[in-house]
Amino acid sequence: MDTAMRWMNQLAGQSDEDQPDALTVYLDTQSIMLSDAGAPDQVRADIVHIWQGAAGIDAASRALLDAGVGLSRREATIALGSVEQAMSNAQTAQAVIESAILELTSLHDADALSGLRVERDLLTLRINDLRDRADELAELRRQMRNPSIS
């Protein structure tokens, strides 16, 4: 089984070399040392940035749904794809953030981490909002008449 998996990875262009995990990539990219006193604030700021972006996409998709008159099936499909991509990206970021918070709990006191948990919960809510918007856009698209059938 392992040989087959390695072979499939090679076909997909992936090497056998160990790739750094997402948390390591995040910490390196953002120059965060989890043991530093300011690390919880840096991670919290990144969470805020992520959920604000998700909220912006949600607001735009709500506006699109509210003004749905005259919206083409193609436009609904593009909007749905954008919302689904944003939701996927936010979920990936959420998983990395969860890993960071887990590591931070052993390095910092509860007071330093309290703001992180609040922002993490807001991110979860924003991801749920995106999921709801994706469902609404998918339903709108289903209700539209496919012009190729007429």
MARGURO-100790 format. One line per 5 residues: number of its first residue (from 1); for each residue z negated, x negated, y of N, C-alpha, C, O. Coordinates in Angstrom, 2 decimals. Layout:
<sites>
NUM	Z,X,Y,Z,X,Y,Z,X,Y,Z,X,Y  ...
</sites>
This chain:
<sites>
1	0.00,-0.83,-1.18,0.00,0.00,0.00,0.00,-0.88,1.25,0.75,-0.62,2.19  -0.84,-1.91,1.27,-0.90,-2.80,2.42,0.44,-3.49,2.66,0.87,-3.65,3.80  1.10,-3.90,1.58,2.40,-4.56,1.71,3.42,-3.60,2.31,4.21,-3.98,3.17  3.40,-2.37,1.85,4.32,-1.36,2.39,4.06,-1.11,3.87,5.00,-0.99,4.65  2.79,-1.05,4.26,2.44,-0.83,5.66,2.90,-2.01,6.52,3.42,-1.81,7.62
6	2.71,-3.23,6.04,3.16,-4.41,6.79,4.67,-4.39,6.95,5.19,-4.70,8.02  5.36,-4.02,5.89,6.82,-3.97,5.91,7.29,-2.92,6.92,8.22,-3.17,7.69  6.66,-1.74,6.93,7.02,-0.68,7.87,6.73,-1.13,9.31,7.52,-0.85,10.21  5.62,-1.82,9.52,5.29,-2.33,10.85,6.33,-3.35,11.31,6.70,-3.37,12.48  6.79,-4.20,10.39,7.81,-5.18,10.75,9.11,-4.49,11.12,9.79,-4.90,12.06
11	9.47,-3.44,10.38,10.67,-2.67,10.70,10.56,-2.02,12.08,11.56,-1.88,12.79  9.36,-1.62,12.43,9.13,-0.99,13.74,8.97,-2.01,14.85,8.73,-1.65,16.00  9.09,-3.29,14.52,8.98,-4.33,15.53,7.58,-4.79,15.81,7.35,-5.50,16.79  6.63,-4.41,14.99,5.25,-4.82,15.17,4.99,-6.03,14.29,5.50,-6.13,13.18  4.19,-6.95,14.81,3.89,-8.15,14.03,2.58,-7.97,13.28,1.83,-7.03,13.52
16	2.34,-8.90,12.37,1.09,-8.89,11.62,-0.08,-9.42,12.44,-1.23,-9.27,12.05  0.22,-10.03,13.58,-0.84,-10.58,14.41,-1.76,-9.46,14.88,-1.33,-8.35,15.17  -3.03,-9.79,14.95,-3.99,-8.81,15.44,-3.76,-8.58,16.92,-3.77,-9.52,17.72  -3.55,-7.34,17.27,-3.38,-6.96,18.67,-4.76,-6.62,19.23,-5.59,-6.05,18.51  -5.00,-6.94,20.50,-6.31,-6.57,21.06,-6.43,-5.05,21.12,-5.45,-4.34,21.34
21	-7.65,-4.57,20.93,-7.84,-3.13,21.00,-7.73,-2.64,22.44,-7.72,-3.43,23.38  -7.63,-1.33,22.59,-7.40,-0.73,23.91,-8.53,-1.04,24.88,-8.29,-1.24,26.07  -9.77,-1.08,24.38,-10.89,-1.39,25.26,-10.77,-2.81,25.82,-10.99,-3.03,27.01  -10.42,-3.75,24.98,-10.25,-5.13,25.43,-9.15,-5.23,26.48,-9.31,-5.92,27.49  -8.04,-4.56,26.23,-6.93,-4.57,27.20,-7.39,-3.97,28.53,-7.10,-4.52,29.59
26	-8.10,-2.85,28.47,-8.61,-2.20,29.69,-9.53,-3.14,30.45,-9.36,-3.34,31.66  -10.50,-3.72,29.76,-11.46,-4.60,30.43,-10.78,-5.82,31.03,-11.12,-6.24,32.14  -9.83,-6.40,30.31,-9.10,-7.56,30.83,-8.24,-7.17,32.04,-8.22,-7.89,33.04  -7.56,-6.06,31.94,-6.68,-5.61,33.03,-7.47,-5.32,34.30,-7.04,-5.66,35.40  -8.62,-4.71,34.14,-9.44,-4.33,35.29,-10.44,-5.42,35.68,-11.21,-5.25,36.63
31	-10.44,-6.53,34.95,-11.38,-7.64,35.19,-12.83,-7.16,35.20,-13.60,-7.46,36.11  -13.18,-6.42,34.17,-14.53,-5.88,34.04,-15.28,-6.64,32.95,-14.79,-6.79,31.83  -16.45,-7.10,33.30,-17.38,-7.67,32.33,-18.48,-6.62,32.15,-19.24,-6.35,33.08  -18.56,-6.05,30.98,-19.49,-4.94,30.76,-20.94,-5.31,31.02,-21.75,-4.44,31.32  -21.28,-6.58,30.91,-22.66,-7.00,31.13,-23.00,-7.11,32.62,-24.17,-7.18,32.97
36	-22.00,-7.14,33.50,-22.25,-7.22,34.94,-22.93,-5.96,35.44,-22.67,-4.86,34.94  -23.79,-6.12,36.42,-24.53,-4.98,36.98,-23.59,-3.93,37.56,-23.92,-2.74,37.53  -22.45,-4.33,38.08,-21.51,-3.39,38.70,-20.54,-2.74,37.74,-19.74,-1.89,38.15  -20.59,-3.11,36.48,-19.63,-2.58,35.49,-19.66,-1.05,35.39,-18.60,-0.43,35.37  -20.85,-0.42,35.31,-20.84,1.05,35.23,-20.14,1.70,36.43,-19.44,2.70,36.27
41	-20.33,1.14,37.62,-19.68,1.69,38.81,-18.17,1.49,38.76,-17.42,2.36,39.19  -17.72,0.35,38.24,-16.27,0.11,38.11,-15.64,1.09,37.13,-14.59,1.66,37.39  -16.30,1.29,36.00,-15.78,2.21,34.99,-15.80,3.64,35.54,-14.85,4.40,35.35  -16.88,3.99,36.23,-16.98,5.34,36.83,-15.85,5.57,37.82,-15.26,6.65,37.83  -15.55,4.59,38.65,-14.45,4.72,39.61,-13.12,4.94,38.90,-12.28,5.71,39.36
46	-12.92,4.26,37.79,-11.69,4.45,37.02,-11.63,5.85,36.42,-10.56,6.47,36.40  -12.75,6.34,35.93,-12.78,7.71,35.37,-12.42,8.71,36.46,-11.62,9.63,36.23  -13.00,8.54,37.64,-12.70,9.45,38.76,-11.20,9.41,39.06,-10.58,10.46,39.26  -10.64,8.22,39.11,-9.20,8.09,39.38,-8.38,8.84,38.34,-7.40,9.51,38.68  -8.76,8.74,37.09,-8.02,9.40,36.01,-8.13,10.91,36.13,-7.12,11.61,36.06
51	-9.37,11.43,36.30,-9.49,12.89,36.33,-8.90,13.47,37.61,-8.45,14.61,37.60  -8.90,12.71,38.70,-8.25,13.21,39.91,-6.73,13.30,39.72,-6.10,14.24,40.19  -6.16,12.32,39.03,-4.73,12.39,38.72,-4.41,13.58,37.84,-3.42,14.28,38.07  -5.24,13.81,36.83,-5.04,14.96,35.94,-5.17,16.26,36.72,-4.41,17.20,36.49  -6.13,16.32,37.64,-6.31,17.53,38.46,-5.10,17.76,39.36,-4.71,18.91,39.58
56	-4.52,16.70,39.87,-3.33,16.83,40.71,-2.15,17.37,39.93,-1.41,18.22,40.42  -1.96,16.89,38.72,-0.87,17.38,37.88,-1.13,18.84,37.50,-0.21,19.65,37.46  -2.38,19.16,37.22,-2.73,20.54,36.91,-2.43,21.44,38.10,-1.86,22.52,37.92  -2.80,21.02,39.29,-2.55,21.83,40.49,-1.05,22.04,40.71,-0.61,23.14,41.06  -0.28,20.99,40.51,1.18,21.11,40.68,1.77,22.06,39.65,2.65,22.85,39.98
61	1.29,21.98,38.42,1.83,22.87,37.39,1.39,24.32,37.63,2.13,25.25,37.33  0.18,24.51,38.16,-0.26,25.87,38.52,0.63,26.44,39.61,1.04,27.60,39.54  0.93,25.62,40.61,1.81,26.08,41.70,3.18,26.44,41.15,3.78,27.43,41.58  3.67,25.66,40.24,4.97,25.93,39.62,4.92,27.25,38.86,5.85,28.06,38.94  3.85,27.47,38.12,3.70,28.72,37.38,3.57,29.92,38.32,4.13,30.98,38.05
66	2.83,29.74,39.42,2.65,30.83,40.38,3.97,31.20,41.05,4.21,32.37,41.34  4.81,30.22,41.28,6.11,30.45,41.92,7.20,30.57,40.87,8.36,30.29,41.16  6.86,30.99,39.67,7.77,31.01,38.54,9.07,31.76,38.73,10.01,31.56,37.96  9.16,32.59,39.74,10.40,33.32,39.99,11.49,32.32,40.33,11.33,31.48,41.21  12.59,32.42,39.62,13.71,31.52,39.86,13.63,30.20,39.12,14.52,29.36,39.24
71	12.57,30.01,38.36,12.39,28.79,37.59,13.33,28.83,36.37,13.34,29.81,35.63  14.09,27.78,36.18,15.01,27.75,35.04,14.29,27.29,33.78,13.20,26.71,33.85  14.90,27.55,32.66,14.33,27.11,31.38,14.24,25.59,31.35,13.27,25.03,30.84  15.25,24.92,31.90,15.26,23.45,31.95,14.09,22.94,32.80,13.41,21.98,32.40  13.85,23.56,33.95,12.73,23.15,34.81,11.39,23.38,34.12,10.47,22.57,34.24
76	11.28,24.50,33.40,10.03,24.77,32.66,9.84,23.73,31.56,8.71,23.30,31.30  10.92,23.33,30.91,10.85,22.32,29.85,10.42,20.97,30.42,9.59,20.28,29.83  11.00,20.60,31.55,10.63,19.33,32.20,9.16,19.36,32.62,8.44,18.39,32.41  8.73,20.47,33.21,7.33,20.59,33.64,6.40,20.52,32.43,5.36,19.86,32.49  6.76,21.18,31.36,5.95,21.16,30.14,5.84,19.73,29.61,4.75,19.29,29.23
81	6.94,19.02,29.58,6.91,17.63,29.11,6.03,16.76,29.98,5.31,15.90,29.47  6.08,16.97,31.29,5.25,16.19,32.21,3.77,16.47,32.00,2.95,15.55,31.99  3.44,17.73,31.84,2.04,18.10,31.62,1.54,17.56,30.28,0.42,17.05,30.18  2.37,17.66,29.25,1.97,17.14,27.94,1.80,15.63,27.97,0.88,15.10,27.35  2.68,14.93,28.69,2.56,13.47,28.80,1.28,13.09,29.56,0.57,12.17,29.17
86	1.00,13.82,30.65,-0.22,13.56,31.41,-1.45,13.81,30.55,-2.42,13.06,30.61  -1.42,14.87,29.76,-2.55,15.19,28.89,-2.72,14.09,27.84,-3.85,13.66,27.57  -1.64,13.63,27.27,-1.71,12.56,26.28,-2.26,11.27,26.89,-3.12,10.62,26.29  -1.78,10.93,28.07,-2.28,9.73,28.75,-3.77,9.85,29.07,-4.52,8.90,28.89  -4.17,11.01,29.54,-5.59,11.22,29.88,-6.46,11.16,28.63,-7.58,10.65,28.68
91	-5.95,11.68,27.51,-6.72,11.61,26.26,-6.85,10.17,25.78,-7.90,9.78,25.27  -5.80,9.40,25.93,-5.86,7.99,25.55,-6.89,7.26,26.42,-7.71,6.50,25.92  -6.82,7.52,27.72,-7.79,6.91,28.64,-9.20,7.36,28.30,-10.14,6.56,28.35  -9.35,8.62,27.95,-10.67,9.14,27.58,-11.25,8.40,26.38,-12.44,8.08,26.36  -10.42,8.12,25.40,-10.89,7.38,24.22,-11.36,5.98,24.59,-12.38,5.50,24.08
96	-10.63,5.32,25.48,-11.01,3.98,25.93,-12.32,4.06,26.72,-13.21,3.23,26.54  -12.42,5.05,27.58,-13.63,5.23,28.39,-14.84,5.49,27.48,-15.92,4.96,27.73  -14.65,6.30,26.45,-15.74,6.56,25.51,-16.22,5.26,24.86,-17.42,5.04,24.69  -15.28,4.40,24.51,-15.64,3.10,23.93,-16.40,2.25,24.93,-17.38,1.58,24.58  -15.95,2.28,26.19,-16.63,1.50,27.23,-18.05,2.02,27.45,-18.98,1.23,27.57
101	-18.21,3.32,27.49,-19.54,3.90,27.69,-20.46,3.54,26.52,-21.63,3.23,26.72  -19.92,3.59,25.33,-20.71,3.22,24.15,-21.21,1.78,24.27,-22.38,1.49,23.99  -20.33,0.88,24.68,-20.74,-0.53,24.87,-21.75,-0.66,26.01,-22.70,-1.43,25.91  -21.52,0.09,27.08,-22.41,-0.01,28.24,-23.82,0.48,27.94,-24.78,0.02,28.56  -23.98,1.41,27.01,-25.32,1.94,26.72,-26.27,0.88,26.20,-27.48,0.99,26.38
106	-25.74,-0.13,25.55,-26.62,-1.18,25.05,-26.89,-2.26,26.11,-27.73,-3.14,25.90  -26.18,-2.20,27.22,-26.29,-3.24,28.24,-26.95,-2.78,29.54,-27.38,-3.61,30.34  -27.03,-1.46,29.75,-27.54,-0.95,31.03,-28.49,0.21,30.79,-28.48,0.84,29.74  -29.33,0.47,31.79,-30.31,1.55,31.66,-29.66,2.91,31.91,-28.53,3.00,32.39  -30.40,3.96,31.58,-29.89,5.33,31.66,-29.49,5.72,33.08,-28.52,6.45,33.27
111	-30.23,5.24,34.08,-29.90,5.57,35.47,-28.52,5.05,35.85,-27.75,5.74,36.52  -28.20,3.85,35.42,-26.89,3.26,35.74,-25.76,4.01,35.04,-24.62,3.99,35.51  -26.06,4.66,33.94,-25.03,5.34,33.15,-24.90,6.82,33.44,-23.94,7.45,33.01  -25.85,7.41,34.17,-25.84,8.86,34.37,-24.57,9.33,35.08,-24.00,10.35,34.69  -24.13,8.62,36.08,-22.91,9.00,36.79,-21.68,8.92,35.91,-20.74,9.70,36.08
116	-21.69,7.99,34.97,-20.56,7.86,34.04,-20.40,9.11,33.19,-19.29,9.59,32.97  -21.49,9.61,32.73,-21.43,10.78,31.84,-20.94,12.02,32.59,-20.20,12.83,32.04  -21.36,12.16,33.83,-20.89,13.29,34.65,-19.38,13.20,34.84,-18.67,14.19,34.65  -18.90,12.03,35.22,-17.46,11.85,35.45,-16.68,12.00,34.14,-15.57,12.54,34.13  -17.24,11.53,33.04,-16.60,11.68,31.73,-16.44,13.17,31.40,-15.40,13.59,30.89
121	-17.48,13.96,31.70,-17.41,15.40,31.45,-16.36,16.06,32.33,-15.67,16.98,31.90  -16.24,15.60,33.58,-15.19,16.13,34.46,-13.81,15.79,33.92,-12.89,16.60,34.02  -13.65,14.61,33.36,-12.38,14.23,32.75,-12.06,15.16,31.58,-10.92,15.59,31.43  -13.05,15.45,30.77,-12.85,16.36,29.64,-12.39,17.73,30.13,-11.50,18.34,29.54  -13.01,18.21,31.20,-12.60,19.51,31.77,-11.16,19.47,32.27,-10.41,20.42,32.07
126	-10.78,18.38,32.92,-9.42,18.25,33.44,-8.40,18.18,32.31,-7.29,18.71,32.43  -8.75,17.53,31.21,-7.86,17.49,30.05,-7.70,18.90,29.48,-6.59,19.29,29.09  -8.78,19.65,29.43,-8.70,21.03,28.96,-7.82,21.87,29.88,-7.06,22.72,29.42  -7.93,21.64,31.20,-7.07,22.34,32.15,-5.60,22.04,31.88,-4.76,22.94,31.90  -5.29,20.76,31.63,-3.91,20.39,31.32,-3.43,21.06,30.04,-2.29,21.50,29.95
131	-4.31,21.14,29.06,-3.96,21.82,27.80,-3.63,23.29,28.07,-2.66,23.82,27.54  -4.45,23.93,28.90,-4.20,25.33,29.25,-2.86,25.48,29.98,-2.09,26.40,29.69  -2.57,24.57,30.91,-1.31,24.63,31.64,-0.13,24.40,30.72,0.91,25.05,30.87  -0.27,23.49,29.76,0.80,23.26,28.79,1.05,24.53,27.98,2.20,24.89,27.72  -0.01,25.20,27.58,0.14,26.45,26.83,0.86,27.50,27.67,1.73,28.21,27.18
136	0.47,27.60,28.95,1.10,28.58,29.83,2.58,28.27,30.07,3.42,29.17,30.07  2.89,27.00,30.26,4.29,26.61,30.45,5.11,26.84,29.19,6.26,27.27,29.26  4.52,26.55,28.03,5.22,26.79,26.77,5.49,28.28,26.59,6.57,28.67,26.15  4.52,29.10,26.93,4.70,30.56,26.82,5.77,31.04,27.79,6.61,31.87,27.43  5.75,30.54,29.01,6.77,30.90,30.00,8.15,30.52,29.48,9.10,31.30,29.59
141	8.25,29.34,28.94,9.54,28.87,28.42,10.02,29.74,27.25,11.21,30.04,27.14  9.09,30.13,26.39,9.46,31.01,25.27,9.98,32.35,25.76,10.87,32.95,25.16  9.39,32.83,26.85,9.77,34.14,27.38,11.11,34.12,28.10,11.75,35.16,28.29  11.53,32.94,28.51,12.81,32.85,29.22,13.95,33.02,28.24,13.88,32.57,27.09  14.95,33.65,28.69,16.12,33.84,27.85,16.91,32.56,27.77,17.21,31.95,28.80
146	17.26,32.14,26.58,18.04,30.93,26.40,19.48,31.20,26.81,20.14,32.03,26.18  19.99,30.53,27.87,21.32,30.82,28.37,22.43,30.54,27.35,23.52,31.10,27.47  22.19,29.71,26.40,23.24,29.39,25.42,23.45,30.53,24.42,24.46,30.55,23.71  22.51,31.46,24.35,22.62,32.58,23.40,23.44,33.71,24.00,24.09,34.45,23.26  23.41,33.87,25.33,24.08,35.02,25.94,25.55,34.98,25.91,26.21,35.90,26.40
</sites>
